[in-house]
Amino acid sequence: MRKDFRLEQIPKRLFFYAESDGIQKLTIYFNGTEVFNGVAEKSGRYYVVPLANNDLAGLTTGKNTIGVVAESINQNFIDCSLYEAPMVDLNMESLVLAYPDVVRPHTNEAFVSRMSALLRKKRELSKPLRGDPYLGAKESEEVKPSFVHLRGSVHGKGKGVVPAFPLAMNPDKEARVAKLPKGFYEKNQSHGRRLVLARWMTQQQNPLTARVMVNRLWQHCFGVGLVPSSNDFGKFGEGVRNQALLDWLAVEFIESGWDIKHMLRLMLTSSTYRLSSFPNAAAARKDPVNQLQWRHNARRLTAEEIRDTHLAITKELNLQVGGESVRPKMPEAVLATSSRPGAAWPETKGPAANRRTIYVHVKRSIQLPMLSAFDAPQRDMTCARRYATTVPTQALTMLNSEAINQTAEKFAERVRKETTTPAEQIDRAFKFAIGRAASEDERKELLKLSDELKKTYKLDSNQVLNRICLIVLNLNESIYLD
Protein backbone atom coordinates (compact mmCIF):
# COMPACT_ATOMS: atom_id res chain seq x y z
CA MET A 1 0.00 0.00 0.00
CA ARG A 2 1.21 3.54 -0.77
CA LYS A 3 -0.51 6.76 0.31
CA ASP A 4 0.29 10.49 0.60
CA PHE A 5 -0.47 12.59 3.69
CA ARG A 6 0.35 16.13 4.82
CA LEU A 7 1.84 17.47 8.06
CA GLU A 8 1.81 21.04 9.35
CA GLN A 9 4.48 20.16 11.91
CA ILE A 10 6.59 17.10 12.70
CA PRO A 11 4.93 15.11 15.52
CA LYS A 12 6.91 13.74 18.46
CA ARG A 13 5.38 10.32 17.98
CA LEU A 14 3.00 8.46 15.69
CA PHE A 15 1.03 5.24 16.05
CA PHE A 16 0.52 3.01 13.03
CA TYR A 17 -2.55 0.76 13.09
CA ALA A 18 -3.37 -2.09 10.72
CA GLU A 19 -6.70 -3.88 10.94
CA SER A 20 -6.55 -7.37 9.39
CA ASP A 21 -6.12 -11.04 10.21
CA GLY A 22 -3.01 -13.14 9.86
CA ILE A 23 -0.33 -10.45 9.31
CA GLN A 24 3.02 -12.18 9.75
CA LYS A 25 5.37 -9.31 8.96
CA LEU A 26 5.12 -5.56 8.36
CA THR A 27 7.52 -3.19 6.62
CA ILE A 28 6.78 0.56 6.89
CA TYR A 29 8.46 3.31 4.85
CA PHE A 30 8.26 7.11 5.29
CA ASN A 31 9.28 8.92 2.10
CA GLY A 32 11.19 5.85 0.93
CA THR A 33 13.08 5.32 4.21
CA GLU A 34 12.41 2.10 6.11
CA VAL A 35 11.28 2.83 9.67
CA PHE A 36 9.95 -0.57 10.72
CA ASN A 37 10.54 -4.14 9.57
CA GLY A 38 9.35 -7.01 11.69
CA VAL A 39 6.47 -8.50 13.63
CA ALA A 40 3.95 -5.96 14.96
CA GLU A 41 2.28 -6.24 18.38
CA LYS A 42 -1.44 -7.02 18.26
CA SER A 43 -3.89 -5.31 20.58
CA GLY A 44 -7.48 -6.45 20.09
CA ARG A 45 -8.21 -6.42 16.38
CA TYR A 46 -5.37 -4.01 15.53
CA TYR A 47 -1.68 -4.49 14.84
CA VAL A 48 0.09 -1.55 16.51
CA VAL A 49 3.51 -0.07 15.70
CA PRO A 50 4.59 2.90 17.90
CA LEU A 51 6.98 5.20 16.02
CA ALA A 52 9.13 7.54 18.12
CA ASN A 53 11.43 10.47 17.28
CA ASN A 54 14.18 8.45 15.59
CA ASP A 55 11.65 6.76 13.33
CA LEU A 56 10.17 10.11 12.25
CA ALA A 57 13.43 11.71 11.10
CA GLY A 58 12.49 11.21 7.45
CA LEU A 59 9.23 13.17 7.70
CA THR A 60 8.88 16.75 6.45
CA THR A 61 6.26 19.45 6.80
CA GLY A 62 3.90 19.37 3.86
CA LYS A 63 3.50 16.31 1.66
CA ASN A 64 4.78 12.92 2.87
CA THR A 65 4.35 9.38 1.58
CA ILE A 66 3.84 6.23 3.62
CA GLY A 67 4.49 2.82 2.08
CA VAL A 68 3.39 -0.41 3.73
CA VAL A 69 4.30 -3.98 2.75
CA ALA A 70 2.37 -6.62 4.67
CA GLU A 71 3.01 -10.37 4.48
CA SER A 72 -0.16 -12.20 5.42
CA ILE A 73 -1.30 -15.82 5.50
CA ASN A 74 -4.44 -14.77 3.64
CA GLN A 75 -5.46 -12.17 1.10
CA ASN A 76 -7.82 -10.16 3.31
CA PHE A 77 -8.07 -6.38 2.92
CA ILE A 78 -5.74 -4.43 5.24
CA ASP A 79 -7.03 -1.12 6.67
CA CYS A 80 -4.11 1.11 7.77
CA SER A 81 -4.11 4.43 9.63
CA LEU A 82 -1.78 6.83 11.50
CA TYR A 83 -2.57 8.64 14.76
CA GLU A 84 -0.62 10.96 17.05
CA ALA A 85 -2.25 9.44 20.13
CA PRO A 86 -2.92 5.78 20.92
CA MET A 87 -6.37 4.50 19.98
CA VAL A 88 -6.06 1.24 21.94
CA ASP A 89 -4.31 0.20 25.16
CA LEU A 90 -0.51 -0.12 24.90
CA ASN A 91 1.67 -2.75 26.50
CA MET A 92 4.68 -1.66 28.59
CA GLU A 93 7.18 -2.02 25.76
CA SER A 94 5.16 0.21 23.43
CA LEU A 95 4.60 2.71 26.26
CA VAL A 96 8.34 3.07 26.96
CA LEU A 97 9.14 3.54 23.28
CA ALA A 98 6.32 5.99 22.55
CA TYR A 99 6.10 7.93 25.84
CA PRO A 100 9.50 8.04 27.55
CA ASP A 101 8.54 11.42 29.10
CA VAL A 102 5.54 9.80 30.82
CA VAL A 103 7.58 6.90 32.21
CA ARG A 104 10.63 8.98 33.25
CA PRO A 105 9.09 10.72 36.33
CA HIS A 106 8.06 7.35 37.78
CA THR A 107 11.51 5.78 37.27
CA ASN A 108 14.71 7.62 36.27
CA GLU A 109 16.60 8.71 33.18
CA ALA A 110 19.03 5.76 33.24
CA PHE A 111 16.16 3.25 33.34
CA VAL A 112 14.32 4.85 30.42
CA SER A 113 17.49 5.12 28.32
CA ARG A 114 18.46 1.51 29.03
CA MET A 115 14.97 0.21 28.36
CA SER A 116 14.63 2.20 25.14
CA ALA A 117 17.96 0.86 23.86
CA LEU A 118 17.05 -2.73 24.76
CA LEU A 119 13.62 -2.49 23.17
CA ARG A 120 15.05 -1.05 19.96
CA LYS A 121 17.59 -3.85 19.90
CA LYS A 122 14.76 -6.35 20.41
CA ARG A 123 12.92 -4.78 17.48
CA GLU A 124 16.02 -5.19 15.30
CA LEU A 125 16.48 -8.81 16.37
CA SER A 126 12.83 -9.58 15.65
CA LYS A 127 13.28 -8.74 12.00
CA PRO A 128 13.00 -11.91 9.87
CA LEU A 129 16.33 -13.24 8.62
CA ARG A 130 16.97 -12.81 4.93
CA GLY A 131 17.30 -16.22 3.31
CA ASP A 132 17.55 -17.53 -0.20
CA PRO A 133 14.28 -17.25 -2.15
CA TYR A 134 12.63 -20.49 -3.20
CA LEU A 135 9.52 -21.56 -5.00
CA GLY A 136 6.65 -23.09 -3.08
CA ALA A 137 3.07 -24.16 -3.57
CA LYS A 138 0.09 -23.57 -1.34
CA GLU A 139 -2.66 -26.15 -1.50
CA SER A 140 -6.29 -25.09 -1.18
CA GLU A 141 -8.39 -26.83 1.44
CA GLU A 142 -10.85 -28.10 -1.16
CA VAL A 143 -9.66 -30.95 -3.38
CA LYS A 144 -11.06 -30.29 -6.81
CA PRO A 145 -12.18 -33.30 -8.86
CA SER A 146 -9.91 -34.49 -11.69
CA PHE A 147 -10.99 -35.65 -15.13
CA VAL A 148 -9.45 -37.33 -18.13
CA HIS A 149 -8.79 -34.67 -20.79
CA LEU A 150 -9.97 -36.06 -24.13
CA ARG A 151 -7.25 -35.87 -26.78
CA GLY A 152 -5.17 -33.87 -24.32
CA SER A 153 -7.44 -30.84 -24.48
CA VAL A 154 -8.23 -29.00 -21.22
CA HIS A 155 -11.67 -28.28 -22.65
CA GLY A 156 -12.43 -31.93 -23.48
CA LYS A 157 -13.65 -33.25 -20.12
CA GLY A 158 -13.86 -37.04 -19.91
CA LYS A 159 -14.66 -39.36 -17.03
CA GLY A 160 -13.68 -38.49 -13.49
CA VAL A 161 -10.57 -40.06 -11.92
CA VAL A 162 -9.21 -40.35 -8.37
CA PRO A 163 -5.59 -40.45 -7.17
CA ALA A 164 -4.32 -43.98 -7.79
CA PHE A 165 -1.20 -45.92 -8.66
CA PRO A 166 -0.65 -47.53 -12.10
CA LEU A 167 -2.70 -50.69 -12.57
CA ALA A 168 0.32 -52.52 -14.04
CA MET A 169 2.12 -52.06 -10.71
CA ASN A 170 -0.90 -52.72 -8.49
CA PRO A 171 -3.15 -55.50 -9.89
CA ASP A 172 -5.35 -55.25 -6.78
CA LYS A 173 -7.86 -52.52 -7.67
CA GLU A 174 -8.49 -51.59 -4.04
CA ALA A 175 -4.77 -51.41 -3.18
CA ARG A 176 -4.01 -49.15 -6.12
CA VAL A 177 -6.30 -46.34 -4.89
CA ALA A 178 -4.24 -43.81 -2.92
CA LYS A 179 -5.64 -43.43 0.60
CA LEU A 180 -5.07 -39.86 1.78
CA PRO A 181 -4.46 -39.35 5.54
CA LYS A 182 -7.48 -38.04 7.44
CA GLY A 183 -7.07 -34.67 9.13
CA PHE A 184 -3.69 -34.20 7.44
CA TYR A 185 -4.58 -30.83 5.90
CA GLU A 186 -5.53 -29.20 9.21
CA LYS A 187 -2.07 -29.97 10.62
CA ASN A 188 0.15 -29.49 7.57
CA GLN A 189 -1.79 -27.28 5.11
CA SER A 190 -1.37 -30.12 2.62
CA HIS A 191 -3.50 -33.08 1.58
CA GLY A 192 -0.55 -35.48 1.78
CA ARG A 193 -0.63 -36.73 -1.81
CA ARG A 194 3.14 -36.42 -2.19
CA LEU A 195 3.61 -38.23 1.13
CA VAL A 196 1.39 -41.09 -0.02
CA LEU A 197 3.37 -41.37 -3.26
CA ALA A 198 6.71 -41.28 -1.39
CA ARG A 199 5.58 -44.03 1.00
CA TRP A 200 4.33 -46.16 -1.89
CA MET A 201 7.65 -45.79 -3.73
CA THR A 202 9.69 -46.70 -0.63
CA GLN A 203 7.57 -49.53 0.76
CA GLN A 204 9.34 -52.82 1.48
CA GLN A 205 7.45 -54.59 -1.30
CA ASN A 206 9.16 -52.26 -3.83
CA PRO A 207 12.97 -52.72 -3.84
CA LEU A 208 13.33 -50.88 -7.17
CA THR A 209 13.65 -47.42 -5.60
CA ALA A 210 16.53 -48.52 -3.37
CA ARG A 211 18.20 -50.39 -6.24
CA VAL A 212 18.09 -47.34 -8.50
CA MET A 213 19.51 -45.06 -5.81
CA VAL A 214 22.40 -47.30 -4.72
CA ASN A 215 23.20 -47.92 -8.39
CA ARG A 216 23.62 -44.15 -8.89
CA LEU A 217 25.83 -43.93 -5.79
CA TRP A 218 27.93 -46.82 -7.12
CA GLN A 219 28.19 -45.05 -10.47
CA HIS A 220 29.37 -41.89 -8.73
CA CYS A 221 32.09 -43.79 -6.84
CA PHE A 222 33.22 -46.26 -9.50
CA GLY A 223 32.47 -44.45 -12.78
CA VAL A 224 29.88 -46.95 -14.01
CA GLY A 225 26.91 -48.45 -12.19
CA LEU A 226 26.15 -52.09 -11.50
CA VAL A 227 23.42 -51.40 -14.06
CA PRO A 228 25.32 -49.27 -16.64
CA SER A 229 22.10 -47.76 -18.04
CA SER A 230 21.29 -45.97 -14.78
CA ASN A 231 18.18 -44.34 -16.27
CA ASP A 232 16.75 -47.62 -17.55
CA PHE A 233 16.35 -50.76 -15.43
CA GLY A 234 13.85 -52.21 -17.91
CA LYS A 235 14.07 -54.40 -21.02
CA PHE A 236 15.83 -51.72 -23.06
CA GLY A 237 18.54 -51.26 -20.42
CA GLU A 238 21.91 -53.00 -20.32
CA GLY A 239 21.03 -55.36 -17.48
CA VAL A 240 22.64 -55.82 -14.08
CA ARG A 241 26.25 -56.96 -13.84
CA ASN A 242 26.13 -58.25 -10.26
CA GLN A 243 22.57 -58.90 -9.06
CA ALA A 244 23.58 -60.23 -5.63
CA LEU A 245 25.69 -57.14 -4.85
CA LEU A 246 22.97 -54.75 -6.06
CA ASP A 247 20.35 -56.47 -3.88
CA TRP A 248 22.65 -56.49 -0.83
CA LEU A 249 23.33 -52.75 -1.22
CA ALA A 250 19.62 -52.02 -1.66
CA VAL A 251 18.72 -53.91 1.54
CA GLU A 252 21.54 -52.18 3.43
CA PHE A 253 20.28 -48.80 2.20
CA ILE A 254 16.73 -49.50 3.41
CA GLU A 255 17.86 -50.89 6.79
CA SER A 256 20.11 -47.87 7.36
CA GLY A 257 17.05 -45.62 7.15
CA TRP A 258 17.80 -44.52 3.57
CA ASP A 259 21.06 -42.96 4.79
CA ILE A 260 23.04 -41.75 1.77
CA LYS A 261 26.13 -40.82 3.82
CA HIS A 262 26.22 -44.32 5.30
CA MET A 263 26.18 -45.88 1.83
CA LEU A 264 28.88 -43.57 0.48
CA ARG A 265 31.06 -44.27 3.50
CA LEU A 266 30.50 -48.00 3.01
CA MET A 267 31.53 -47.84 -0.66
CA LEU A 268 34.50 -45.51 -0.24
CA THR A 269 36.02 -47.54 2.61
CA SER A 270 35.50 -50.90 0.88
CA SER A 271 38.41 -52.97 -0.39
CA THR A 272 36.78 -52.83 -3.84
CA TYR A 273 37.13 -49.04 -4.00
CA ARG A 274 40.75 -49.25 -2.82
CA LEU A 275 41.79 -51.72 -5.52
CA SER A 276 44.58 -50.71 -7.89
CA SER A 277 43.80 -49.94 -11.52
CA PHE A 278 46.78 -52.01 -12.73
CA PRO A 279 45.75 -54.82 -15.12
CA ASN A 280 45.91 -58.52 -14.38
CA ALA A 281 46.28 -60.77 -17.41
CA ALA A 282 44.46 -63.79 -15.94
CA ALA A 283 41.53 -61.72 -14.68
CA ALA A 284 41.35 -59.75 -17.93
CA ARG A 285 40.89 -62.96 -19.93
CA LYS A 286 37.92 -64.01 -17.77
CA ASP A 287 36.33 -60.56 -17.34
CA PRO A 288 37.72 -58.14 -19.96
CA VAL A 289 35.25 -55.32 -19.22
CA ASN A 290 35.70 -55.59 -15.42
CA GLN A 291 32.06 -56.41 -14.68
CA LEU A 292 32.99 -58.12 -11.40
CA GLN A 293 35.21 -55.27 -10.16
CA TRP A 294 38.51 -57.16 -10.01
CA ARG A 295 40.33 -53.85 -10.43
CA HIS A 296 39.49 -50.16 -10.11
CA ASN A 297 38.45 -48.44 -13.31
CA ALA A 298 40.65 -45.41 -13.97
CA ARG A 299 38.35 -42.38 -14.24
CA ARG A 300 39.01 -38.99 -15.71
CA LEU A 301 37.83 -36.15 -13.54
CA THR A 302 34.68 -34.43 -14.73
CA ALA A 303 34.92 -30.92 -16.14
CA GLU A 304 33.76 -29.41 -12.85
CA GLU A 305 36.26 -31.48 -10.85
CA ILE A 306 39.15 -30.40 -13.10
CA ARG A 307 38.40 -26.71 -12.53
CA ASP A 308 37.98 -27.25 -8.77
CA THR A 309 41.26 -29.20 -8.66
CA HIS A 310 43.12 -26.33 -10.31
CA LEU A 311 41.68 -23.88 -7.80
CA ALA A 312 42.66 -26.19 -4.93
CA ILE A 313 46.23 -26.54 -6.23
CA THR A 314 46.63 -22.76 -6.26
CA LYS A 315 44.95 -22.51 -2.80
CA GLU A 316 42.21 -20.29 -4.22
CA LEU A 317 39.22 -22.64 -3.91
CA ASN A 318 36.37 -20.93 -2.06
CA LEU A 319 34.44 -23.58 -0.11
CA GLN A 320 31.51 -21.35 0.86
CA VAL A 321 28.24 -23.31 0.86
CA GLY A 322 25.01 -21.94 -0.61
CA GLY A 323 24.23 -18.50 -1.94
CA GLU A 324 23.99 -16.99 -5.39
CA SER A 325 25.63 -18.39 -8.51
CA VAL A 326 28.87 -16.86 -9.80
CA ARG A 327 30.25 -15.93 -13.22
CA PRO A 328 34.04 -16.42 -13.46
CA LYS A 329 35.96 -14.54 -16.11
CA MET A 330 34.84 -15.52 -19.61
CA PRO A 331 37.27 -15.21 -22.55
CA GLU A 332 36.59 -12.29 -24.90
CA ALA A 333 36.41 -14.68 -27.87
CA VAL A 334 33.49 -16.51 -26.26
CA LEU A 335 31.68 -13.30 -25.34
CA ALA A 336 32.03 -12.06 -28.91
CA THR A 337 29.67 -14.81 -30.05
CA SER A 338 26.85 -13.27 -27.98
CA SER A 339 24.37 -10.76 -29.34
CA ARG A 340 25.24 -8.45 -26.42
CA PRO A 341 28.90 -9.15 -25.48
CA GLY A 342 29.00 -6.43 -22.82
CA ALA A 343 25.91 -7.60 -20.95
CA ALA A 344 25.80 -11.35 -21.59
CA TRP A 345 28.08 -12.37 -18.71
CA PRO A 346 28.51 -9.87 -15.84
CA GLU A 347 31.78 -11.08 -14.32
CA THR A 348 32.04 -11.94 -10.63
CA LYS A 349 35.04 -10.27 -8.99
CA GLY A 350 37.11 -11.27 -5.98
CA PRO A 351 37.22 -14.57 -4.03
CA ALA A 352 33.57 -15.33 -4.87
CA ALA A 353 34.63 -16.07 -8.48
CA ASN A 354 36.67 -19.03 -7.17
CA ARG A 355 33.76 -20.89 -5.66
CA ARG A 356 33.22 -24.55 -6.58
CA THR A 357 32.05 -25.08 -10.13
CA ILE A 358 28.67 -26.33 -8.95
CA TYR A 359 27.89 -22.64 -8.26
CA VAL A 360 28.94 -21.37 -11.72
CA HIS A 361 26.01 -19.79 -13.55
CA VAL A 362 24.68 -21.91 -16.41
CA LYS A 363 23.81 -20.29 -19.72
CA ARG A 364 23.08 -22.40 -22.78
CA SER A 365 24.66 -19.99 -25.29
CA ILE A 366 27.82 -19.30 -23.26
CA GLN A 367 29.99 -21.85 -21.47
CA LEU A 368 33.47 -21.73 -19.96
CA PRO A 369 35.93 -23.35 -22.44
CA MET A 370 37.27 -25.69 -19.76
CA LEU A 371 33.77 -27.05 -19.08
CA SER A 372 32.72 -27.42 -22.70
CA ALA A 373 36.02 -29.09 -23.69
CA PHE A 374 35.74 -31.76 -21.00
CA ASP A 375 32.18 -32.88 -21.66
CA ALA A 376 30.16 -30.83 -19.18
CA PRO A 377 26.54 -31.67 -20.06
CA GLN A 378 24.16 -29.26 -21.71
CA ARG A 379 21.26 -28.23 -19.48
CA ASP A 380 18.49 -28.69 -22.03
CA MET A 381 18.38 -32.47 -21.50
CA THR A 382 19.04 -34.95 -18.71
CA CYS A 383 22.45 -36.60 -18.37
CA ALA A 384 22.25 -39.93 -16.57
CA ARG A 385 25.94 -40.70 -17.04
CA ARG A 386 29.02 -38.72 -18.02
CA TYR A 387 31.01 -39.97 -20.99
CA ALA A 388 34.68 -38.99 -21.24
CA THR A 389 35.68 -38.15 -24.80
CA THR A 390 39.25 -37.58 -25.99
CA VAL A 391 39.50 -34.82 -28.60
CA PRO A 392 42.25 -32.36 -29.71
CA THR A 393 40.50 -29.32 -28.26
CA GLN A 394 41.11 -30.68 -24.76
CA ALA A 395 44.89 -30.61 -25.21
CA LEU A 396 44.71 -27.16 -26.80
CA THR A 397 42.59 -25.85 -23.94
CA MET A 398 44.93 -27.31 -21.31
CA LEU A 399 48.01 -25.75 -22.96
CA ASN A 400 46.92 -22.49 -24.58
CA SER A 401 43.84 -21.12 -22.82
CA GLU A 402 44.16 -17.93 -20.81
CA ALA A 403 42.63 -19.57 -17.73
CA ILE A 404 45.06 -22.51 -17.57
CA ASN A 405 48.09 -20.28 -18.07
CA GLN A 406 46.95 -17.98 -15.29
CA THR A 407 46.48 -21.06 -13.09
CA ALA A 408 50.02 -22.23 -13.92
CA GLU A 409 51.41 -18.80 -12.95
CA LYS A 410 49.63 -18.85 -9.58
CA PHE A 411 50.73 -22.47 -9.07
CA ALA A 412 54.34 -21.48 -9.77
CA GLU A 413 54.05 -18.57 -7.34
CA ARG A 414 52.95 -20.95 -4.59
CA VAL A 415 55.85 -23.32 -5.35
CA ARG A 416 58.32 -20.43 -5.47
CA LYS A 417 57.41 -19.30 -1.95
CA GLU A 418 58.42 -22.66 -0.43
CA THR A 419 61.49 -23.68 -2.46
CA THR A 420 64.63 -22.25 -4.03
CA THR A 421 66.43 -24.72 -6.29
CA PRO A 422 64.91 -26.02 -9.57
CA ALA A 423 65.01 -29.65 -8.35
CA GLU A 424 63.12 -28.74 -5.17
CA GLN A 425 60.59 -26.76 -7.18
CA ILE A 426 59.90 -29.73 -9.45
CA ASP A 427 59.39 -32.06 -6.48
CA ARG A 428 57.13 -29.57 -4.70
CA ALA A 429 55.03 -29.02 -7.84
CA PHE A 430 54.49 -32.77 -8.16
CA LYS A 431 53.50 -33.10 -4.48
CA PHE A 432 51.02 -30.23 -4.69
CA ALA A 433 49.40 -31.49 -7.90
CA ILE A 434 49.48 -35.29 -7.71
CA GLY A 435 50.58 -36.10 -4.17
CA ARG A 436 53.97 -37.65 -4.90
CA ALA A 437 57.52 -36.57 -5.60
CA ALA A 438 58.88 -36.61 -9.14
CA SER A 439 60.73 -39.76 -10.17
CA GLU A 440 64.42 -39.56 -11.03
CA ASP A 441 63.71 -39.73 -14.78
CA GLU A 442 60.97 -37.08 -14.57
CA ARG A 443 63.24 -34.76 -12.60
CA LYS A 444 66.08 -35.17 -15.12
CA GLU A 445 63.83 -34.49 -18.10
CA LEU A 446 62.30 -31.37 -16.55
CA LEU A 447 65.70 -30.01 -15.46
CA LYS A 448 66.96 -30.59 -18.98
CA LEU A 449 63.93 -28.75 -20.35
CA SER A 450 64.55 -25.88 -17.91
CA ASP A 451 68.09 -25.42 -19.18
CA GLU A 452 66.91 -25.53 -22.79
CA LEU A 453 64.21 -22.90 -22.17
CA LYS A 454 66.77 -20.58 -20.56
CA LYS A 455 69.49 -21.01 -23.18
CA THR A 456 67.47 -21.33 -26.39
CA TYR A 457 64.42 -19.19 -25.65
CA LYS A 458 66.06 -16.76 -23.15
CA LEU A 459 63.39 -17.28 -20.47
CA ASP A 460 64.10 -16.24 -16.90
CA SER A 461 63.70 -18.54 -13.90
CA ASN A 462 60.13 -17.39 -13.15
CA GLN A 463 58.97 -17.98 -16.72
CA VAL A 464 60.61 -21.41 -16.74
CA LEU A 465 58.83 -22.43 -13.54
CA ASN A 466 55.54 -21.26 -15.05
CA ARG A 467 56.11 -23.68 -17.97
CA ILE A 468 57.07 -26.53 -15.62
CA CYS A 469 53.88 -26.05 -13.59
CA LEU A 470 51.84 -25.96 -16.81
CA ILE A 471 53.34 -29.33 -17.77
CA VAL A 472 52.52 -30.81 -14.33
CA LEU A 473 48.90 -29.63 -14.66
CA ASN A 474 48.73 -31.48 -17.99
CA LEU A 475 49.92 -34.83 -16.63
CA ASN A 476 47.41 -37.68 -16.81
CA GLU A 477 47.79 -38.14 -13.05
CA SER A 478 46.50 -34.58 -12.53
CA ILE A 479 43.15 -35.27 -14.19
CA TYR A 480 42.68 -39.02 -13.73
CA LEU A 481 41.77 -41.08 -10.66
CA ASP A 482 43.43 -44.47 -10.65
Secondary structure, DSSP 8 states (H G I E B T S, - for coil): -EEEEEESS--S-EEEEEE-S-EEEEEEEETTEEEEEE--EEETTEEEEEE-GGGGTT--SEEEEEEEEEEESS----EEEEESS-SS---HHHHHHH-HHHHGGGS-HHHHHHHHHHHHHHHHHTS-------------SS---EEEEGGG-TT-EEEEE-SB--TTT--STTTTB----TTHHHHHSS--HHHHHHHHHTSTT-THHHHHHHHHHHHHHHSS-SSS-TT--STTS---S-HHHHHHHHHHHHHTTS-HHHHHHHHHTSTTTT------HHHHHH-TT-TT-SS---EE--HHHHHHHHHHHTT--B---SS--B-----HHHHTTSSSTTTS-----SGGGGB-GGGB--BTTB--HHHHHTT---TTS--SS------HHHHHHHHH-HHHHHHHHHHHHHHHHH--SHHHHHHHHHHHHHSS---HHHHHHHHHHHHHHHHHH---HHHHHHHHHHHHHTSHHHHEE-
